Amino acid sequence: MVDAVYEKLAGALNARSTAFPAVKCDEFYDLVSFLFTPGEAAIAVAMPLGNATVEEIAQHLPTKDIKKLATRLETMADKGLIHIRERDGKKLYEALPFAPGITEFQLMRGIVDERHKKIATLLRDYTRAMIKTLMSADAPKLESFAPGKKIAVDKEIEHKSTIVPLEELKDLLMKTGYISVGACICRHQAALLGKPSDKPVNNCMILGESAQFATERGFTTRMTKEEALKRIEEAEDAGLIHSFANNPERFTNLLCNCYKDRCVFVRGISKSPFPSLAVNARWVIKIKEDDCTACEACLPRCQMDALKMVDGKLVREELRCIGCGLCMWVCPTDALVLEPRPAGKIPLRS
């Protein structure tokens, strides 16, 4: 019989998550009961949306032992279940979303042992069950709950990942004060399941304040800007798509370098008839027809199948192009260039 607190945890996770919903099923309970003790699940359920002090969290729990609760919150942070930051000398605690958040922290250390193989298996099983359930004819309504009030604000909340071409990414990294790196959870998970990728693994990055927390807790390793640039160039050479999930108010500054053979996210959008609508695709490839020699060097680099040959001529499907720019760097005649989409550029923030 499932502990009732794990049923409540589904609502608490859905109140925070956008990319990886909590769907009640056996596989969900298997996963969260492995990651959370019942007591930790109860604390996560009790945590208000956003940042809260230990005293504010205690108001929603039976126990009023502040010292004991603070110790348990520290343990949960070490397990990658919550985030801790300091403001004006006070510690503030925030429950993490399922993804980006909890799922990344479970595998970013790149550890290979039985526990992490178990986590990889549980994540795989839950992902399959979640997709099957959500695509069924009678898909359930996802419940969402967290203590505290929800206040409507005149502000757009961005939930899509932004595709960032190489030169713009370099500029972003040079403006970022704190950068840390860990294992790509998709490729590391695949390796744990016996299906290693031939692509580089240690290039999943966290930027800014989020990176400092991840480094202090041992999930990632701090990098200099120069080291980060080198790692990004290696990812570019390997044909990896740079994807940035950015929402500073919700502990999200995650830079992924993805390839669809092992990445659920990229593989999913590649199957869409219009991949550019599934992400923030702020750029699009333009073909300079007079310079193109139809050498086809660019075709293997496009994971969205946005480029193809028609009657011996290279053509582009605009709605399939996500503006990653991977194709342009292998063009021997510089016939491919990125240009902003009509909607215009949206500045990146770290």
C-alpha contacts under 8 A as a table, 3 or more apart, distances in Angstrom:
res1	aa1	res2	aa2	distance
2	V	6	Y	7.19
2	V	7	E	7.79
2	V	29	Y	7.26
3	D	6	Y	5.79
3	D	7	E	7.29
3	D	38	P	7.59
4	A	7	E	5.22
4	A	8	K	6.61
5	V	8	K	5.07
5	V	9	L	6.13
5	V	38	P	6.64
5	V	41	A	6.39
5	V	42	A	6.04
5	V	45	V	7.88
6	Y	9	L	4.76
6	Y	10	A	6.60
6	Y	29	Y	6.73
6	Y	32	V	7.24
6	Y	33	S	7.26
6	Y	38	P	7.41
6	Y	41	A	6.54
7	E	10	A	5.51
7	E	11	G	7.42
7	E	24	K	7.17
8	K	11	G	5.49
8	K	12	A	6.61
8	K	45	V	6.58
8	K	145	F	8.00
9	L	12	A	4.95
9	L	13	L	6.13
9	L	41	A	6.26
9	L	42	A	7.59
9	L	44	A	7.08
9	L	45	V	5.53
10	A	13	L	5.27
10	A	14	N	6.22
10	A	22	A	5.20
10	A	23	V	6.97
10	A	24	K	6.89
10	A	143	E	7.49
10	A	144	S	7.49
11	G	14	N	5.09
11	G	15	A	6.20
11	G	22	A	7.44
11	G	142	L	7.60
11	G	143	E	5.19
11	G	144	S	4.04
11	G	145	F	4.73
11	G	146	A	7.30
12	A	15	A	5.22
12	A	16	R	6.98
12	A	44	A	7.17
12	A	45	V	5.43
12	A	144	S	6.08
12	A	145	F	4.99
12	A	146	A	5.27
13	L	16	R	5.42
13	L	17	S	5.93
13	L	21	P	7.43
13	L	22	A	6.43
13	L	96	L	7.79
13	L	97	P	5.68
13	L	98	F	6.10
13	L	144	S	7.45
14	N	17	S	5.05
14	N	18	T	7.40
14	N	21	P	5.78
14	N	22	A	5.93
14	N	97	P	7.53
14	N	98	F	7.90
14	N	142	L	7.28
14	N	143	E	6.94
14	N	144	S	5.08
14	N	145	F	7.29
15	A	49	L	7.81
15	A	144	S	4.79
15	A	145	F	5.55
15	A	146	A	6.26
16	R	49	L	7.58
16	R	96	L	7.18
16	R	97	P	4.87
16	R	98	F	7.63
17	S	20	F	6.17
17	S	21	P	6.13
17	S	97	P	4.54
17	S	98	F	5.58
17	S	99	A	6.15
17	S	100	P	7.67
18	T	21	P	6.55
18	T	97	P	7.89
18	T	99	A	7.28
18	T	159	H	6.42
19	A	98	F	7.91
19	A	99	A	5.78
19	A	100	P	7.01
19	A	159	H	7.68
20	F	98	F	5.90
20	F	99	A	5.25
20	F	100	P	7.73
21	P	98	F	7.06
21	P	130	M	8.00
21	P	142	L	7.83
22	A	28	F	7.12
22	A	98	F	7.64
22	A	130	M	7.90
22	A	142	L	7.46
23	V	28	F	6.66
23	V	130	M	6.09
23	V	133	T	7.86
23	V	140	P	7.98
23	V	142	L	6.77
24	K	28	F	5.96
24	K	29	Y	7.25
25	C	28	F	5.24
25	C	29	Y	6.49
25	C	129	A	7.64
26	D	29	Y	5.24
26	D	30	D	6.14
27	E	30	D	5.03
27	E	31	L	6.23
27	E	122	L	7.12
27	E	125	D	6.25
27	E	126	Y	4.85
27	E	129	A	6.81
28	F	31	L	5.21
28	F	32	V	6.22
28	F	126	Y	5.69
29	Y	32	V	5.33
29	Y	33	S	5.78
30	D	33	S	5.50
30	D	34	F	6.30
30	D	122	L	7.05
31	L	34	F	5.29
31	L	35	L	6.45
31	L	119	I	7.48
31	L	122	L	5.49
31	L	123	L	6.83
31	L	126	Y	7.23
32	V	35	L	5.00
32	V	36	F	5.66
33	S	36	F	5.22
33	S	37	T	6.25
33	S	38	P	7.37
34	F	37	T	7.34
36	F	39	G	7.71
36	F	40	E	5.51
36	F	41	A	5.59
37	T	40	E	5.12
37	T	41	A	6.16
38	P	41	A	5.04
38	P	42	A	6.21
39	G	42	A	5.10
39	G	43	I	6.42
40	E	43	I	5.08
40	E	44	A	6.24
40	E	72	R	7.61
40	E	76	M	7.11
41	A	44	A	5.06
41	A	45	V	6.17
42	A	45	V	5.12
42	A	46	A	6.23
43	I	46	A	5.04
43	I	47	M	6.25
43	I	57	I	7.89
43	I	61	L	7.36
44	A	47	M	5.30
44	A	95	A	6.12
45	V	146	A	6.63
45	V	147	P	7.94
46	A	57	I	6.50
46	A	60	H	5.41
46	A	61	L	6.48
46	A	146	A	7.04
46	A	147	P	6.35
47	M	52	A	7.45
47	M	57	I	5.46
47	M	60	H	7.47
47	M	94	E	7.28
47	M	95	A	6.57
47	M	146	A	6.90
47	M	147	P	6.47
48	P	51	N	7.38
48	P	52	A	6.71
48	P	57	I	7.00
48	P	94	E	7.88
48	P	146	A	5.68
48	P	147	P	4.57
48	P	148	G	5.35
49	L	94	E	7.36
49	L	95	A	7.60
49	L	146	A	6.12
49	L	147	P	6.73
49	L	148	G	6.53
50	G	94	E	5.68
50	G	95	A	7.57
50	G	250	R	7.29
51	N	92	L	5.52
51	N	93	Y	5.33
51	N	94	E	4.83
52	A	55	E	8.00
52	A	56	E	5.91
52	A	57	I	6.49
52	A	92	L	5.23
52	A	93	Y	5.29
52	A	94	E	6.50
53	T	56	E	5.18
53	T	57	I	6.39
53	T	90	K	7.59
53	T	91	K	6.39
53	T	92	L	4.95
53	T	93	Y	6.17
54	V	57	I	5.12
54	V	58	A	6.11
54	V	66	I	6.70
54	V	69	L	7.18
54	V	70	A	6.30
54	V	91	K	7.83
54	V	92	L	7.37
54	V	93	Y	7.24
55	E	58	A	5.06
55	E	59	Q	6.59
55	E	66	I	6.68
56	E	59	Q	5.39
56	E	60	H	7.52
57	I	60	H	5.72
57	I	61	L	7.04
58	A	61	L	5.09
58	A	62	P	7.56
58	A	63	T	6.76
58	A	64	K	5.84
58	A	65	D	7.98
58	A	66	I	7.03
58	A	69	L	7.57
59	Q	62	P	7.88
59	Q	64	K	7.59
60	H	147	P	7.72
61	L	64	K	7.31
65	D	68	K	5.50
65	D	69	L	6.22
66	I	69	L	5.09
66	I	70	A	6.09
67	K	70	A	5.18
67	K	71	T	6.38
68	K	71	T	5.17
68	K	72	R	6.40
69	L	72	R	5.11
69	L	73	L	6.19
70	A	73	L	5.04
70	A	74	E	6.31
71	T	74	E	5.15
71	T	75	T	6.48
72	R	75	T	5.04
72	R	76	M	6.27
73	L	76	M	4.99
73	L	77	A	6.24
73	L	82	I	7.62
73	L	93	Y	7.81
74	E	77	A	5.07
74	E	78	D	6.33
75	T	78	D	5.06
75	T	79	K	6.38
76	M	79	K	5.02
76	M	80	G	6.37
76	M	81	L	5.31
76	M	82	I	5.96
77	A	80	G	5.07
77	A	81	L	5.64
77	A	82	I	4.89
77	A	83	H	5.80
77	A	84	I	6.90
77	A	217	R	7.52
78	D	81	L	7.67
78	D	217	R	5.76
79	K	82	I	7.98
79	K	105	F	7.84
79	K	106	Q	7.56
80	G	83	H	7.42
80	G	101	G	7.75
80	G	102	I	5.75
80	G	105	F	5.28
80	G	106	Q	6.61
81	L	95	A	6.74
81	L	96	L	5.98
81	L	101	G	7.89
81	L	102	I	5.53
82	I	93	Y	6.93
82	I	94	E	5.63
82	I	95	A	4.46
82	I	96	L	4.93
82	I	102	I	7.81
83	H	93	Y	5.83
83	H	94	E	5.16
83	H	95	A	6.33
83	H	96	L	6.37
83	H	213	F	7.53
83	H	251	F	7.76
84	I	91	K	6.68
84	I	92	L	5.67
84	I	93	Y	4.70
84	I	94	E	6.42
84	I	213	F	7.29
85	R	91	K	5.83
85	R	92	L	5.32
85	R	93	Y	6.69
85	R	213	F	7.53
86	E	89	G	6.14
86	E	90	K	5.39
86	E	91	K	4.51
86	E	92	L	5.83
87	R	90	K	5.29
87	R	91	K	6.51
87	R	92	L	7.09
96	L	101	G	5.59
96	L	102	I	6.15
96	L	251	F	7.81
97	P	100	P	6.49
97	P	101	G	5.36
97	P	102	I	6.32
98	F	101	G	5.57
98	F	102	I	5.03
98	F	103	T	6.03
99	A	102	I	6.04
99	A	103	T	5.78
99	A	104	E	7.01
100	P	103	T	6.85
100	P	104	E	6.43
100	P	245	A	7.85
100	P	252	T	6.84
100	P	254	L	7.54
101	G	104	E	5.56
101	G	105	F	6.44
101	G	251	F	7.98
101	G	252	T	7.55
102	I	105	F	5.37
102	I	106	Q	6.51
103	T	106	Q	5.44
103	T	107	L	7.20
104	E	107	L	5.79
104	E	108	M	5.85
104	E	185	I	6.09
105	F	108	M	5.31
105	F	109	R	7.45
105	F	219	F	6.33
106	Q	109	R	7.50
106	Q	116	H	7.76
106	Q	119	I	7.56
107	L	110	G	5.82
107	L	111	I	7.17
107	L	116	H	7.13
107	L	183	A	7.09
107	L	184	C	7.96
107	L	185	I	5.45
107	L	188	H	7.15
107	L	189	Q	7.22
108	M	182	G	4.93
108	M	183	A	4.60
108	M	184	C	6.47
108	M	185	I	5.84
108	M	204	C	7.83
108	M	219	F	5.88
108	M	220	T	6.69
109	R	182	G	5.92
109	R	183	A	6.17
109	R	218	G	7.35
109	R	219	F	4.97
109	R	220	T	6.18
110	G	182	G	7.02
110	G	183	A	5.21
110	G	185	I	7.99
110	G	188	H	6.53
111	I	116	H	6.85
112	V	116	H	6.30
112	V	117	K	7.07
112	V	192	L	6.86
113	D	116	H	5.55
113	D	117	K	6.22
114	E	117	K	5.00
114	E	118	K	6.14
115	R	118	K	5.08
115	R	119	I	6.38
116	H	119	I	4.86
116	H	120	A	6.09
116	H	192	L	7.55
117	K	120	A	5.04
117	K	121	T	6.23
117	K	189	Q	7.80
117	K	192	L	5.38
117	K	193	L	6.81
118	K	121	T	5.12
118	K	122	L	6.17
119	I	122	L	5.06
119	I	123	L	6.05
120	A	123	L	5.20
120	A	124	R	6.16
120	A	189	Q	5.29
120	A	190	A	7.83
120	A	192	L	6.60
120	A	193	L	6.87
121	T	124	R	5.12
121	T	125	D	6.15
121	T	193	L	7.00
122	L	125	D	5.15
122	L	126	Y	6.04
123	L	126	Y	5.15
123	L	127	T	5.97
124	R	127	T	5.20
124	R	128	R	6.28
125	D	128	R	5.31
125	D	129	A	6.24
126	Y	129	A	5.03
126	Y	130	M	5.88
127	T	130	M	5.10
127	T	131	I	6.17
128	R	131	I	5.37
128	R	132	K	6.17
129	A	132	K	5.13
129	A	133	T	6.01
130	M	133	T	5.16
130	M	134	L	6.07
131	I	134	L	5.25
131	I	135	M	6.07
132	K	135	M	5.34
132	K	136	S	6.21
133	T	136	S	5.25
133	T	139	A	5.83
133	T	140	P	7.71
134	L	139	A	4.97
134	L	140	P	7.17
135	M	139	A	6.48
136	S	139	A	5.24
158	E	247	N	7.23
159	H	245	A	7.84
160	K	245	A	7.08
160	K	278	A	7.26
160	K	279	V	5.30
160	K	280	N	6.11
161	S	243	S	6.12
161	S	244	F	5.52
161	S	245	A	4.63
161	S	246	N	7.34
161	S	279	V	5.48
161	S	280	N	6.00
162	T	243	S	5.56
162	T	244	F	5.07
162	T	245	A	6.30
162	T	246	N	7.94
162	T	279	V	5.99
162	T	280	N	4.45
162	T	281	A	6.42
162	T	282	R	7.74
163	I	241	I	7.41
163	I	242	H	5.93
163	I	243	S	4.64
163	I	244	F	6.36
163	I	279	V	7.07
163	I	280	N	6.15
163	I	281	A	5.72
163	I	282	R	7.34
163	I	322	I	6.87
163	I	323	G	6.83
163	I	324	C	5.95
164	V	168	E	6.46
164	V	169	L	5.91
164	V	241	I	7.95
164	V	242	H	5.46
164	V	243	S	5.96
164	V	244	F	6.87
164	V	323	G	7.64
164	V	324	C	6.06
165	P	168	E	5.70
165	P	169	L	6.11
165	P	242	H	6.72
165	P	323	G	6.96
165	P	324	C	4.86
165	P	325	G	5.41
165	P	326	L	7.61
166	L	169	L	5.05
166	L	170	K	6.19
166	L	232	I	7.91
166	L	233	E	7.87
166	L	236	E	7.28
166	L	242	H	7.67
166	L	324	C	7.86
166	L	325	G	7.27
167	E	170	K	5.12
167	E	171	D	6.43
168	E	171	D	5.12
168	E	172	L	6.31
169	L	172	L	4.98
169	L	173	L	6.22
170	K	173	L	5.19
170	K	174	M	6.27
170	K	229	L	6.46
171	D	174	M	5.24
171	D	175	K	6.49
172	L	175	K	5.26
172	L	176	T	6.37
172	L	348	L	7.13
172	L	349	R	7.60
172	L	350	S	7.36
173	L	176	T	5.06
173	L	179	I	7.86
173	L	225	K	6.51
173	L	228	A	7.48
173	L	229	L	7.37
174	M	177	G	7.97
174	M	225	K	6.19
175	K	350	S	7.94
176	T	179	I	6.96
176	T	207	L	6.84
176	T	208	G	6.41
176	T	350	S	6.08
177	G	207	L	7.91
177	G	208	G	6.17
178	Y	207	L	5.88
178	Y	208	G	4.87
178	Y	209	E	7.07
178	Y	211	A	6.39
178	Y	212	Q	6.74
178	Y	222	R	7.49
178	Y	223	M	7.83
179	I	205	M	6.91
179	I	206	I	6.04
179	I	207	L	4.77
179	I	208	G	6.35
179	I	211	A	5.88
179	I	212	Q	7.78
179	I	222	R	5.84
179	I	223	M	5.60
179	I	224	T	6.97
179	I	225	K	7.25
179	I	228	A	7.46
180	S	205	M	5.55
180	S	206	I	5.39
180	S	207	L	6.54
180	S	211	A	5.41
180	S	212	Q	7.49
180	S	214	A	7.69
180	S	215	T	6.68
180	S	220	T	5.74
180	S	221	T	5.12
180	S	222	R	4.08
180	S	223	M	5.34
181	V	202	N	6.90
181	V	203	N	5.95
181	V	204	C	5.56
181	V	205	M	4.35
181	V	206	I	6.39
181	V	220	T	5.19
181	V	221	T	5.31
181	V	222	R	6.40
181	V	223	M	6.84
182	G	202	N	5.46
182	G	203	N	6.17
182	G	204	C	5.27
182	G	205	M	6.27
182	G	219	F	6.90
182	G	220	T	4.69
182	G	221	T	6.52
183	A	187	R	7.93
183	A	188	H	6.46
183	A	201	V	5.52
183	A	202	N	4.24
183	A	203	N	6.11
183	A	204	C	5.63
184	C	187	R	5.61
184	C	188	H	5.92
184	C	201	V	5.35
184	C	202	N	6.00
184	C	203	N	6.24
184	C	204	C	4.92
184	C	256	C	7.22
184	C	257	N	7.56
185	I	188	H	5.03
185	I	189	Q	5.65
185	I	204	C	7.89
186	C	189	Q	5.18
186	C	190	A	6.21
186	C	262	R	5.88
186	C	263	C	5.48
186	C	264	V	7.58
187	R	190	A	5.02
187	R	191	A	6.22
187	R	196	P	6.74
187	R	197	S	6.17
187	R	201	V	6.21
187	R	262	R	5.78
187	R	263	C	7.29
188	H	191	A	5.04
188	H	192	L	6.21
188	H	196	P	7.48
188	H	201	V	6.74
189	Q	192	L	5.05
189	Q	193	L	6.30
190	A	193	L	5.03
190	A	194	G	6.35
190	A	195	K	4.94
190	A	196	P	5.60
190	A	197	S	7.38
190	A	262	R	6.78
191	A	194	G	5.01
191	A	195	K	4.88
191	A	196	P	3.99
191	A	197	S	7.04
192	L	195	K	7.29
192	L	196	P	7.67
193	L	196	P	7.97
197	S	200	P	7.82
197	S	261	D	7.98
197	S	262	R	7.23
199	K	238	A	6.41
200	P	203	N	7.20
200	P	234	E	7.92
200	P	235	A	6.94
200	P	238	A	7.50
201	V	204	C	7.73
203	N	231	R	6.36
203	N	232	I	7.27
203	N	235	A	7.36
203	N	256	C	7.40
203	N	257	N	6.68
204	C	254	L	7.60
204	C	255	L	6.01
204	C	256	C	4.97
204	C	257	N	6.29
205	M	211	A	7.94
205	M	254	L	5.95
205	M	255	L	4.93
205	M	256	C	6.49
206	I	210	S	6.47
206	I	211	A	4.80
206	I	214	A	7.82
206	I	253	N	5.62
206	I	254	L	4.69
206	I	255	L	5.99
207	L	210	S	6.17
207	L	211	A	4.95
207	L	253	N	5.37
207	L	254	L	6.61
207	L	255	L	7.60
207	L	350	S	6.16
208	G	211	A	5.33
208	G	212	Q	6.80
208	G	253	N	7.11
208	G	350	S	5.86
209	E	212	Q	5.18
209	E	213	F	6.62
210	S	213	F	5.35
210	S	214	A	6.32
210	S	251	F	6.01
210	S	252	T	7.11
210	S	253	N	6.64
211	A	214	A	5.05
211	A	215	T	6.10
211	A	220	T	7.72
211	A	222	R	7.77
211	A	253	N	7.97
212	Q	215	T	5.19
212	Q	216	E	6.11
212	Q	222	R	7.91
213	F	216	E	5.19
213	F	217	R	6.21
214	A	217	R	5.31
214	A	218	G	6.25
214	A	219	F	5.19
214	A	220	T	5.65
215	T	218	G	5.05
215	T	219	F	5.80
215	T	220	T	4.83
215	T	221	T	5.49
215	T	222	R	6.27
216	E	219	F	7.81
217	R	220	T	7.96
218	G	221	T	7.26
223	M	226	E	7.97
223	M	227	E	5.85
223	M	228	A	6.10
224	T	227	E	5.13
224	T	228	A	6.21
225	K	228	A	5.03
225	K	229	L	6.15
226	E	229	L	5.15
226	E	230	K	6.33
227	E	230	K	5.19
227	E	231	R	6.26
228	A	231	R	5.07
228	A	232	I	6.17
229	L	232	I	5.08
229	L	233	E	6.19
230	K	233	E	5.13
230	K	234	E	6.30
231	R	234	E	5.12
231	R	235	A	6.35
232	I	235	A	4.96
232	I	236	E	6.16
233	E	236	E	4.91
233	E	237	D	6.17
234	E	237	D	5.12
234	E	238	A	6.30
235	A	238	A	5.06
235	A	239	G	6.41
235	A	240	L	5.38
235	A	257	N	6.66
236	E	239	G	5.12
236	E	240	L	5.56
236	E	241	I	7.47
236	E	326	L	7.02
237	D	240	L	7.63
239	G	259	Y	7.38
239	G	301	R	6.16
239	G	326	L	6.32
240	L	257	N	5.29
240	L	258	C	4.97
240	L	259	Y	5.30
240	L	326	L	7.78
241	I	256	C	7.79
241	I	257	N	5.25
241	I	258	C	4.95
241	I	259	Y	6.46
241	I	324	C	6.15
241	I	326	L	7.38
242	H	255	L	6.91
242	H	256	C	5.80
242	H	257	N	4.66
242	H	258	C	6.56
242	H	324	C	7.02
243	S	255	L	5.73
243	S	256	C	5.11
243	S	257	N	6.29
243	S	258	C	7.41
244	F	253	N	7.08
244	F	254	L	5.74
244	F	255	L	4.50
244	F	256	C	6.33
245	A	252	T	6.22
245	A	253	N	5.76
245	A	254	L	5.20
245	A	255	L	6.48
246	N	252	T	5.18
246	N	253	N	4.60
246	N	254	L	6.57
246	N	349	R	7.26
246	N	350	S	7.37
247	N	250	R	5.55
247	N	251	F	6.57
247	N	252	T	4.96
247	N	253	N	6.41
248	P	251	F	5.42
248	P	252	T	5.68
248	P	253	N	6.54
248	P	350	S	7.49
249	E	252	T	7.59
253	N	350	S	6.54
258	C	263	C	6.23
258	C	266	V	6.80
259	Y	262	R	6.29
259	Y	263	C	5.85
259	Y	266	V	6.63
259	Y	267	R	7.93
259	Y	303	Q	7.72
260	K	263	C	4.80
260	K	264	V	6.97
260	K	265	F	7.64
260	K	266	V	4.99
260	K	267	R	4.57
260	K	270	S	7.92
260	K	303	Q	7.02
261	D	267	R	7.07
262	R	267	R	7.86
263	C	266	V	5.54
263	C	267	R	5.96
264	V	267	R	5.17
264	V	268	G	5.82
265	F	268	G	5.20
265	F	269	I	6.46
266	V	269	I	5.31
266	V	270	S	6.04
267	R	270	S	5.13
267	R	271	K	6.50
268	G	271	K	5.42
268	G	272	S	6.94
269	I	272	S	5.18
269	I	275	P	5.15
269	I	278	A	6.32
269	I	304	M	7.94
270	S	273	P	7.85
270	S	275	P	5.94
270	S	303	Q	6.89
270	S	304	M	4.99
270	S	305	D	7.83
271	K	275	P	7.59
272	S	275	P	5.35
273	P	319	L	8.00
273	P	320	R	7.05
274	F	277	L	5.81
274	F	278	A	7.33
274	F	319	L	5.11
274	F	320	R	5.15
275	P	278	A	5.33
275	P	279	V	7.10
275	P	304	M	7.11
275	P	319	L	6.58
275	P	320	R	5.07
275	P	321	C	6.99
275	P	322	I	6.60
276	S	279	V	5.78
276	S	280	N	7.07
276	S	281	A	5.40
276	S	319	L	5.45
276	S	320	R	5.65
276	S	321	C	5.94
276	S	322	I	4.79
277	L	280	N	7.19
277	L	281	A	7.33
277	L	319	L	7.41
279	V	322	I	7.55
280	N	322	I	7.90
281	A	284	V	7.41
281	A	321	C	7.88
281	A	322	I	4.81
281	A	323	G	5.81
281	A	341	R	7.98
282	R	322	I	7.64
282	R	323	G	6.73
282	R	340	P	6.03
282	R	341	R	5.66
282	R	343	A	7.64
282	R	344	G	6.95
282	R	345	K	5.95
282	R	346	I	7.29
283	W	322	I	6.90
283	W	323	G	4.45
283	W	324	C	7.56
283	W	338	L	6.12
283	W	339	E	5.55
283	W	340	P	4.49
283	W	341	R	5.26
283	W	345	K	7.86
284	V	318	E	6.99
284	V	321	C	6.06
284	V	322	I	6.41
284	V	323	G	4.38
284	V	324	C	7.98
284	V	338	L	5.54
284	V	339	E	5.60
284	V	340	P	6.32
284	V	341	R	6.11
285	I	316	R	7.72
285	I	318	E	7.93
285	I	321	C	7.03
285	I	323	G	6.05
285	I	325	G	7.01
285	I	336	L	6.46
285	I	337	V	5.65
285	I	338	L	4.61
285	I	339	E	6.38
286	K	316	R	7.86
286	K	336	L	5.77
286	K	337	V	5.34
286	K	338	L	5.99
286	K	339	E	6.72
287	I	292	C	7.43
287	I	314	L	7.89
287	I	315	V	7.58
287	I	316	R	7.63
287	I	335	A	5.86
287	I	336	L	4.94
287	I	337	V	6.76
288	K	291	D	5.59
288	K	292	C	6.35
288	K	335	A	4.88
288	K	336	L	6.20
288	K	337	V	7.77
289	E	292	C	5.22
289	E	335	A	7.04
290	D	335	A	7.85
291	D	333	T	6.23
291	D	334	D	7.22
291	D	335	A	5.02
292	C	295	C	7.77
292	C	314	L	7.68
292	C	333	T	6.74
292	C	334	D	7.96
292	C	335	A	5.16
293	T	333	T	7.71
294	A	309	M	7.91
294	A	312	G	6.85
294	A	313	K	6.14
294	A	314	L	6.11
296	E	299	L	5.52
296	E	309	M	7.91
296	E	314	L	7.84
297	A	300	P	6.92
297	A	301	R	7.90
297	A	330	V	6.47
297	A	331	C	6.45
298	C	301	R	5.47
298	C	302	C	6.92
298	C	307	L	7.86
298	C	327	C	4.73
298	C	328	M	7.05
298	C	330	V	6.23
298	C	331	C	6.32
299	L	302	C	5.68
299	L	305	D	7.71
299	L	307	L	6.14
299	L	308	K	6.77
299	L	327	C	7.27
300	P	303	Q	7.50
301	R	326	L	6.07
301	R	327	C	5.40
302	C	305	D	5.60
302	C	306	A	6.62
302	C	307	L	6.85
302	C	326	L	6.97
302	C	327	C	6.27
303	Q	306	A	7.88
304	M	320	R	6.07
304	M	321	C	6.61
304	M	322	I	7.66
305	D	308	K	7.08
305	D	320	R	7.01
305	D	321	C	7.94
306	A	316	R	5.56
306	A	317	E	5.03
306	A	318	E	7.11
306	A	319	L	7.89
306	A	320	R	4.91
306	A	321	C	5.15
307	L	314	L	6.85
307	L	315	V	5.80
307	L	316	R	4.75
307	L	317	E	6.58
308	K	314	L	5.77
308	K	315	V	5.62
308	K	316	R	6.69
309	M	312	G	5.74
309	M	313	K	5.26
309	M	314	L	4.63
309	M	315	V	6.14
310	V	313	K	5.18
310	V	314	L	6.38
310	V	315	V	6.75
316	R	321	C	7.60
317	E	320	R	5.46
317	E	321	C	6.42
318	E	321	C	5.27
319	L	322	I	7.69
321	C	324	C	7.95
323	G	338	L	6.96
325	G	328	M	5.58
325	G	329	W	7.29
325	G	337	V	7.83
325	G	338	L	6.66
326	L	329	W	6.03
326	L	330	V	7.66
327	C	330	V	5.92
327	C	331	C	6.85
327	C	336	L	7.45
328	M	331	C	5.33
328	M	334	D	6.89
328	M	335	A	7.56
328	M	336	L	5.00
328	M	337	V	6.30
329	W	334	D	7.94
331	C	334	D	5.41
331	C	335	A	6.57
331	C	336	L	6.86
332	P	335	A	7.87
334	D	337	V	7.31
340	P	343	A	7.74
340	P	344	G	5.82
340	P	345	K	6.30
341	R	344	G	5.63
341	R	345	K	7.51
